[in-house]
Amino acid sequence: MKYLKVSSIEKFNSVNQTVSQSLGLPNNKALTALQAEEVFNEDHADFGSFISVIPTEGPWKCDHLIDSSLLFDFDEKWFPAVF
């Protein structure tokens, strides 16, 4: 599993549209391929970026549809610890 990381919701929507169309979405199983989540740790360099889980295997595999420079491993510091 990788994570898509982009700097704007517009860029996210563009990638999501491309991936969704390539996977034949919408259909009776899903409306879109990706779901955006904003990085909200103000102390992180990626603050304000948008991320999404990208499957790298299985029926929803789509990492091959995305520019590899936009794919990253999960960074636990994207979100501050909540106690």
N, C-alpha and C positions, 0 to 999 in steps of 0.2 A: 504494500500500500504506500502510495505517495500522497503528497498534498500539493494542489495547485495554489500558487500564491501570486496575486496580482494587486496592483496599486489602486485600482478604481472599480466601482461596481459596473461601469460601462464595459470595461475589459472583461470582467467576470461574465457578464451577460453575453458578450460576443463568443467567448470560449464555450459557455454553456449551450448556446444555440448550435454551434458547430458539432459539439459532442452529442447533444440530444438528437439532432438530425441524423448523424452517422449511426446511432443506436436505434433508429426507427421510433423515436419518441416524439410526441406523446403516444401512448398506447394504453391498454387496460391495466398495465402494471405500474406505470409511472408517467408523470407529466413531463418532467425534465430529468436530466442525468445528474446534475450537480445542485448542491445547496450551499449558498454563501454563508460564511460566518466571518464577522469582522474581528481582527486582532485588537483587543482592548487593553492590553498592558501598555500604559503610557510610557513606561521606561524602556520599552523594546524598540529597536530600530524599525521593526515592521508595523508599528502602531498605525492603525487606520487601514492596513492592507486587508484584502479579502482572501480567505482560504477556503478550500473544499477538499474533502477526501476524494482521492482518485484511485479506483480499483486497478490493480496490476495483474489480476487473474480472475477467472470465473466469467460468468455470463455478462457482467457489466464492465469487463475490462475495457479501459479507454485511455490508458496512459500513452498508447501509440498514436492517439489522435491529437495530442497536445505537445506543443514545443517543449522539449526537454529542459530548456532554460527556465521554465516556469514551474518545474516540479521539484519538490523538496521533501526531506524527511520531516516528521512531526517535531516541532520545537515546543517543549513543555513551557517555555517562558513566554509564549505568545499570550498566555492567560495568567494573570497573577494568582497566587495561592489564596484561597478563601478559607478562612477558619471559622 
